[in-house]
Amino acid sequence: MENDLFPIGKVVKPHGIKGKIKVKYYGENPNLFSHYQKVILEDGMGNPQTHDVLQAVYQSPLFILQLKGIERIEDVQPLVGKEILIRKECLPDLEEDEYYWMDLLGMGVETESGKRLGTVKEIFPTGANDVYVVEGKRGEIFLPATAEVIKGIDRQQRVVKVRWMEGLWEAEDEV
């Protein structure tokens, strides 16, 4: 798969018999889906195929998509379980201090004093805030993505600076 492609959802199942697709959307804001005029799905051979979005209707918690060229239930069935992708340049611009998860994954994590804790391995939402799962020398460290803990993110250096708070990690976790 091409490196400039970003997953935004996954095909769950057909919706009706006329080629509509039920999609689990990965984004937090369903209104952003209207920005995507083209999506990419792998064909049966694993090749990316671009499809025009004819219609996208939000029916919480899923989207119902109608894509150009997919007109029958038989066209949808081979797509079940496949991710829906877009080109990274199609993502909406972010506000200052906002980041896409894909930008954070793999970043190094350091304390304010410059000691390394590990690498951002995973991110998951909790409702109140995201949690960064950091793979460190003694295992996983779970860091809440709050202003009290995350002190800065340097995209150029690919480093997340964090402030120690009671119970988040021990001195033995620092390198």
PLY file of the C-alpha trace (Angstrom):
ply
format ascii 1.0
element vertex 175
property float x
property float y
property float z
element edge 174
property int vertex1
property int vertex2
end_header
0.00 0.00 0.00
1.24 3.51 -0.77
2.82 5.55 2.05
0.70 8.64 1.44
-2.55 6.81 2.20
-4.33 7.20 5.51
-7.09 4.93 6.85
-10.32 6.74 7.78
-12.62 3.77 8.20
-13.42 0.15 7.52
-16.09 -1.56 5.42
-18.44 -3.35 7.81
-21.03 -4.88 5.45
-23.34 -4.12 2.53
-26.36 -1.88 3.08
-29.18 -3.11 0.89
-28.69 -4.60 -2.55
-27.74 -1.54 -4.62
-24.05 -1.26 -3.67
-24.30 0.91 -0.59
-21.67 0.23 2.05
-21.84 0.39 5.86
-18.60 1.92 7.14
-17.10 2.26 10.61
-15.52 5.73 10.58
-12.34 6.15 12.61
-12.67 9.91 13.04
-14.16 11.69 16.03
-16.11 14.29 14.06
-18.55 12.80 11.51
-18.94 16.22 9.86
-15.38 15.92 8.52
-16.39 13.03 6.28
-18.02 15.51 3.89
-14.49 16.76 2.99
-13.68 13.47 1.29
-14.77 13.46 -2.33
-12.63 10.45 -3.25
-11.76 7.37 -1.23
-9.45 4.46 -1.95
-10.16 0.76 -1.44
-7.99 -2.23 -2.30
-9.33 -4.43 -5.05
-9.23 -8.23 -4.85
-5.56 -8.20 -5.94
-4.51 -5.70 -3.26
-4.22 -2.77 -5.67
-5.56 0.61 -4.52
-8.63 1.75 -6.49
-9.95 5.30 -6.25
-13.72 5.79 -6.04
-15.77 8.99 -6.17
-18.04 9.44 -3.14
-21.56 9.91 -4.47
-23.25 9.99 -1.07
-22.19 9.73 2.59
-24.96 9.57 5.19
-24.18 9.37 8.89
-26.34 6.90 10.81
-24.68 6.75 14.20
-22.35 5.01 14.77
-21.81 4.14 11.07
-21.72 5.84 7.68
-23.65 4.61 4.66
-21.55 5.25 1.54
-22.49 5.14 -2.10
-19.40 5.01 -4.31
-19.21 5.41 -8.06
-18.63 2.05 -9.72
-20.02 0.00 -6.83
-23.62 -0.65 -7.75
-24.57 -4.13 -6.49
-24.35 -6.10 -3.26
-21.95 -8.45 -5.10
-19.58 -5.49 -5.60
-19.56 -4.77 -1.85
-19.08 -8.29 -0.46
-15.36 -8.61 -1.43
-14.72 -5.23 0.26
-16.01 -6.27 3.71
-13.22 -5.87 6.27
-11.09 -3.65 4.03
-9.98 -0.22 5.14
-11.18 2.93 3.43
-8.24 5.19 2.70
-7.64 8.74 1.60
-4.52 10.57 0.53
-2.90 12.42 3.43
-3.11 15.73 1.57
-6.92 15.39 1.61
-7.02 15.54 5.41
-8.41 18.81 6.76
-5.96 21.35 8.16
-5.54 21.28 11.91
-5.58 24.08 14.42
-2.40 24.96 16.31
-1.53 22.28 18.89
-3.69 19.66 17.12
-2.13 16.51 15.68
-3.19 13.49 13.74
-2.55 10.22 15.53
-0.45 9.03 12.59
1.92 11.96 13.23
2.44 10.91 16.86
2.83 7.17 16.41
6.52 6.23 16.49
7.60 9.51 18.09
10.12 9.36 20.90
8.97 10.40 24.37
11.29 12.36 26.66
11.00 13.98 30.05
11.43 17.73 30.38
14.99 17.03 31.58
15.77 15.09 28.39
15.59 11.51 29.67
14.07 9.05 27.23
10.96 7.07 28.23
10.29 5.22 24.98
8.20 5.48 21.83
4.51 6.21 21.24
3.20 2.79 20.24
-0.56 3.33 20.35
-3.16 5.98 21.14
-6.66 5.41 22.38
-9.51 7.77 23.25
-11.11 7.66 26.70
-13.76 10.33 26.30
-12.07 12.90 28.54
-8.70 12.78 26.74
-6.57 10.49 24.62
-4.03 8.17 26.24
-0.60 7.63 24.68
0.77 4.11 25.14
4.53 4.43 25.34
6.71 1.37 24.84
9.58 1.78 27.29
12.45 -0.30 28.60
10.30 -1.91 31.33
7.08 -2.26 29.33
4.16 0.04 28.59
3.60 3.44 30.15
0.16 5.04 29.82
0.28 8.83 29.54
-2.86 10.96 29.53
-2.75 13.50 26.69
-3.41 16.48 28.93
-1.68 19.85 29.17
-0.38 18.88 32.62
1.53 15.88 31.21
2.24 16.65 27.52
4.42 19.75 27.54
5.29 19.90 23.86
5.39 18.04 20.57
8.25 18.68 18.16
7.29 17.37 14.72
10.75 18.07 13.26
12.62 16.19 15.99
9.76 13.66 16.36
9.74 14.00 20.12
6.97 14.34 22.70
8.12 16.19 25.84
6.37 15.15 29.03
6.23 16.26 32.66
6.45 13.66 35.41
3.41 13.27 37.60
2.98 10.93 40.55
2.15 7.39 39.45
2.78 7.76 35.71
6.26 6.19 35.65
9.20 5.41 37.91
12.78 6.66 37.70
13.79 3.16 36.47
11.73 3.77 33.32
13.95 6.69 32.29
17.01 6.14 30.13
0 1
1 2
2 3
3 4
4 5
5 6
6 7
7 8
8 9
9 10
10 11
11 12
12 13
13 14
14 15
15 16
16 17
17 18
18 19
19 20
20 21
21 22
22 23
23 24
24 25
25 26
26 27
27 28
28 29
29 30
30 31
31 32
32 33
33 34
34 35
35 36
36 37
37 38
38 39
39 40
40 41
41 42
42 43
43 44
44 45
45 46
46 47
47 48
48 49
49 50
50 51
51 52
52 53
53 54
54 55
55 56
56 57
57 58
58 59
59 60
60 61
61 62
62 63
63 64
64 65
65 66
66 67
67 68
68 69
69 70
70 71
71 72
72 73
73 74
74 75
75 76
76 77
77 78
78 79
79 80
80 81
81 82
82 83
83 84
84 85
85 86
86 87
87 88
88 89
89 90
90 91
91 92
92 93
93 94
94 95
95 96
96 97
97 98
98 99
99 100
100 101
101 102
102 103
103 104
104 105
105 106
106 107
107 108
108 109
109 110
110 111
111 112
112 113
113 114
114 115
115 116
116 117
117 118
118 119
119 120
120 121
121 122
122 123
123 124
124 125
125 126
126 127
127 128
128 129
129 130
130 131
131 132
132 133
133 134
134 135
135 136
136 137
137 138
138 139
139 140
140 141
141 142
142 143
143 144
144 145
145 146
146 147
147 148
148 149
149 150
150 151
151 152
152 153
153 154
154 155
155 156
156 157
157 158
158 159
159 160
160 161
161 162
162 163
163 164
164 165
165 166
166 167
167 168
168 169
169 170
170 171
171 172
172 173
173 174
